[in-house]
Amino acid sequence: MKQTYPKDDNDQTAMVMAVLASATAPLDANAIAATFKQGLKCAKQVQAVLASLNRLGVLDARDGGRTFL
């Protein structure tokens, strides 16, 4: 059963990081968004979280920021 994408910024970050932690390959915002009930409706928010984590150096993006691990 898919979880609801949270409204709170801190919870969003935690959920995105949890999805990435369980990934076996790099994921883009759409792939991560698809794991939540809202699907692609939350892809923009997921992308914002990914961009923030990338700027902080928390994520590894080897393809110019399209996918993350």
Order of alpha helices (4+ residues) and beta strands (2+ residues): alpha-alpha-alpha
